[in-house]
Structure formats: C-alpha cells, structure tokens
C-alpha cells in the first residue's frame, strides 16, 4: 500500500508539474504575443506617420514647382528687358510670397511685399520686419497689382530706376552678373532687412535649379 500511495503521489506531482509547465509556457507565449503585437502596431504607426509626412512634403514640393512653373516664364521675359537675372526674381517671389500662398499675393498679386501710398491702389496688412536685431509685426500699406506680371514688371523697374531718393540705389545689383553676387548685392544695396536674405535666395535657386531661367 505505501508503494502504491507513493506512486500515486508521484503521478499526481508529475501531472501538476506538467500542468504548471504548460500554463507557464502559455503565459510566456501570451506575453510574447502581446509584446510583439504592440511592437508591430507601433512600427506600423511610425510607418504611417512617415508616409504621411512624406506625402505632405511631396505635396508642398509640387505646389512650389507649380508656382515656379507659373511665374518662371514671366520673370524670364520681363527680366530680359531690364537685364536682370530671372533666377533672383523667381527666388525672391518664392521667398517673399511663400510660393504664392501669402494673402498679399493671393488677394492683390503683390509677390514682393512692395509698399504703396495711394489708398485707392493699396491695402493695409500685417507684416514682419527685421528691426534692431529682432523680428517684429507691423501694419503697412501694400501696393495692389492686377496680375503677377504687373508685380514682376514693377519689381524689375525698381532696380532699373532706383528709389525716389537715390536713382543709383541698386547699382551693385545691376552690376552683378551671377545669382550669388546679385543675391548679396540686394543686401548690400539695402533691399532687404533680413541678414540671411542672400543665403535664403541662393539656397532656393540651387534647390529648384532656378538658374536654368538665366540661360
């Protein structure tokens, strides 16, 4: 009898041990499944976010290229008359109008933030200006144009005729024969208040190969 009891106890112990092992394995498998499932979900979320960012980036690039395609031929035609570099004009329009997305360009065809004085041909809008080492928001009156071509033509005429107080205001711009020199001449001649203006123009020209319009 004692031997039978011991055998039965051993048998029960083995059954319990096996059951415990099976449960342990199942728990480990369940935890591992949950872990890898969570990892898979997170990986997919990251992938979807990356795709969304890339799609948004590509959409912006398409918008930029569409704007350049629209104004590029206009700038080339107009600037040839004034012996200016279309690449600079196009880069300025991209930078200053946010590729045609600014309110000033969309509502009033003003691509370059040109100020106005006549209430009948201008509108008051908020703008950012770099003064005393920092950017500030100010209200100013801006010129209204009936088309992009009118805006580009007025822009070219400004460089040729200069300002009302100095007809030679942009002599270094007119003398520059490549886009790098002309970009820096704009800052030198006081066209822009942004200290990084020339660098931004050059970056845009090289990013979108805008110097092809100079040929």
Rosetta blueprint (number, residue, H / E / L):
1 X L
2 X H
3 X H
4 X H
5 X H
6 X H
7 X H
8 X H
9 X H
10 X H
11 X H
12 X H
13 X H
14 X H
15 X H
16 X H
17 X H
18 X H
19 X H
20 X H
21 X H
22 X H
23 X H
24 X H
25 X H
26 X H
27 X H
28 X H
29 X H
30 X H
31 X H
32 X H
33 X H
34 X H
35 X H
36 X H
37 X H
38 X H
39 X H
40 X H
41 X H
42 X H
43 X H
44 X H
45 X H
46 X H
47 X H
48 X H
49 X H
50 X H
51 X H
52 X H
53 X H
54 X H
55 X H
56 X H
57 X H
58 X H
59 X H
60 X H
61 X H
62 X H
63 X H
64 X H
65 X H
66 X H
67 X H
68 X H
69 X H
70 X H
71 X H
72 X H
73 X H
74 X H
75 X H
76 X H
77 X H
78 X H
79 X H
80 X H
81 X H
82 X H
83 X L
84 X L
85 X L
86 X H
87 X H
88 X H
89 X H
90 X H
91 X H
92 X H
93 X H
94 X H
95 X H
96 X H
97 X H
98 X L
99 X L
100 X L
101 X L
102 X L
103 X H
104 X H
105 X H
106 X H
107 X H
108 X H
109 X L
110 X L
111 X L
112 X L
113 X L
114 X L
115 X E
116 X L
117 X L
118 X L
119 X H
120 X H
121 X H
122 X E
123 X E
124 X E
125 X E
126 X E
127 X E
128 X E
129 X E
130 X E
131 X E
132 X L
133 X L
134 X E
135 X E
136 X E
137 X E
138 X E
139 X E
140 X E
141 X E
142 X E
143 X E
144 X L
145 X L
146 X L
147 X L
148 X H
149 X H
150 X H
151 X H
152 X H
153 X H
154 X H
155 X H
156 X H
157 X H
158 X H
159 X H
160 X H
161 X H
162 X L
163 X L
164 X L
165 X L
166 X L
167 X L
168 X L
169 X L
170 X L
171 X H
172 X H
173 X H
174 X H
175 X H
176 X L
177 X L
178 X L
179 X H
180 X H
181 X H
182 X H
183 X H
184 X H
185 X H
186 X H
187 X H
188 X H
189 X L
190 X L
191 X L
192 X L
193 X L
194 X L
195 X L
196 X L
197 X H
198 X H
199 X H
200 X H
201 X H
202 X H
203 X H
204 X H
205 X H
206 X H
207 X H
208 X L
209 X L
210 X H
211 X H
212 X H
213 X H
214 X H
215 X L
